[in-house]
Amino acid sequence: MDMLTERLGVEKPSIYASFGSKHKLYLSALGHYREWLIGSVRHIVSAAPSARAGVDQAVRMMMLRRSAKSRKGCFASNATLEVADHDPLVRQEVRKTFAELVEVFSHALKLAQSAVTFGQIVLLKSWLNSWSMPLAEPESWKRQKRQTRRQKP
């Protein structure tokens, strides 16, 4: 909270007056992130020369947000891993985010089905389904991720 107030140039009482609590601020930020992410993906997909190129560009944009320099990653993914397991409101928000993201990509897939091979569709649908895995079993997914990290040299 101190970093936030310093960066914004406001005092804590101003933030609490606007949001009421840290939790409400977090939920609001998560909602704004969803709007930004879905809007960005929709724009990228619709502005691309083909649906396939749009999906490719959007996925690359989302992957590049987690660069070696920034280490920020996806706010919705981070919220899923760190908070959603024990906070039903956060879980609801990230489910909404991933559902909308799947909807955008599914629509693009429908447009691109004639232009891509069946194998590519199966791969992308599998990737989209993996987005919902942490929401269905967040604790087991986190365990799997921790085990994978331990195995890396």
N, C-alpha and C positions, 0 to 999 in steps of 0.2 A: 504494500500500500504506500510505503514511503517513496519508492521509486516512481510510482504512478503520480503521486501528488507533486513530486519534484519535476517530473517531465511535463506535466500539465500546467504547473505553476499555480495550483490551487491548494487549498487547505483541506484536510480530512473532513471537517464538518460540511464543506460544500459538496463533497462526493456523497456523504451519507444523506444530506438533504435531497440530493437528486435521485439516489437509488435506494436508500433505506438501510442497506446492509451490504457487506462484501459479497454475500451469496447472490443477492439480486444484481449487483454489478457484474458478477461472473456470468450469470445467466443472460444478462443483457449483452455482454461482450460476445458470448457464444452465439446468440441469435444474430447479432450483426455480422459475425464471421460467416454464419450460414448464408445469410443474404449475399455477402460479398462473394463467397466461394461459388454458390449456385449461379449468380449473375455472371461471374467471370467465365465459368465453364460454358454457360449458355452462349455467351458472346463469342468465345473462341470457336465453339462448334458451329455456330451459325455463320460466322465470318470466314470460315475455311472454304477452300475450293471444293472440298468433298466432305461427306460425313466422316469417312475414314480418316482423312487428314485432320479434321476437327477433333475427333476422339483422341488421335495420336498427340496432337498439340496440347489438348487439355490434360491428358494424363502426364505428359512431360512437364507441364507447368506445375501440376500438383507435386510431382516427384522432386522437382528442382527447389521447391520451397524448403526442403530439408537438405540443404547443402552443407558441406563440411565447414564452411565459414559461419553460417548463421546458427545451425543446430536448432532451429525453431520448430520445424516440422508442421504438421497439420494440427491446428487447435482442436478440431473435433476428434481426431485420433488420440491426441494427448488427453483430452477430457475423458474419452472412453477408457483409456488405460489407467488414468490416475484418480478419477472421481466417480464416473458413472456406476461403478460397481456398488457404491454405497449411497448414491444420491439419485433418487428417482426422477427429480426434475431435470438434472443434467442428462441422465439416461434418455429421457423423453426428447430432449433437445437434440442430442447426437443421433438418435434414431430418425428424427425428422430430417436432419441434415443428410444422413446417408440414404434415406429413402428418396429424397429429392434428387440427390446425385445419381442414384441408380435410375430414376425416372428420366433424367436428362440423357444419360448414356443409352438407356434402352430405346428412347425415341430416335437417337442418332443411329443406333444399330438397325432399327427398322428401316430407316432411310437408306442405309448402306448395304443392306442384305444382298442386293443384286450385284454390288460391286466387290464384295469380299468372298473369300472361300468359306465353306462350312467350318473348317478347322479354326479359322480366325475368329468366327463368331463364338464357337465353343470356348476358346481361350479367353475372350473378353468377358463372356458371361460368367465363366469360372472366376475371373478376377473380380467382377462386380459382386458375385456372391461372397467372396472372401471379405468384402467390406462389412458385411452383416455378421460375420462370425464373431468378432469381439463383442457384439451386442447380445448375441445369443448365449455365449459362454465366456464372459470377460475374464473371469478368474483363471480358467484353464488356458485361455489364450495367453494371459500374462505369464503363467508358469512356463508355457512352451517357449515364449520369447526369452525369458530369463535363462532357460536351459540352453537355448541356441547361442546366446551371448557367452555363456560359460564355455561352450565347446570351441569357440573361435580362438585361434592362436594369439 
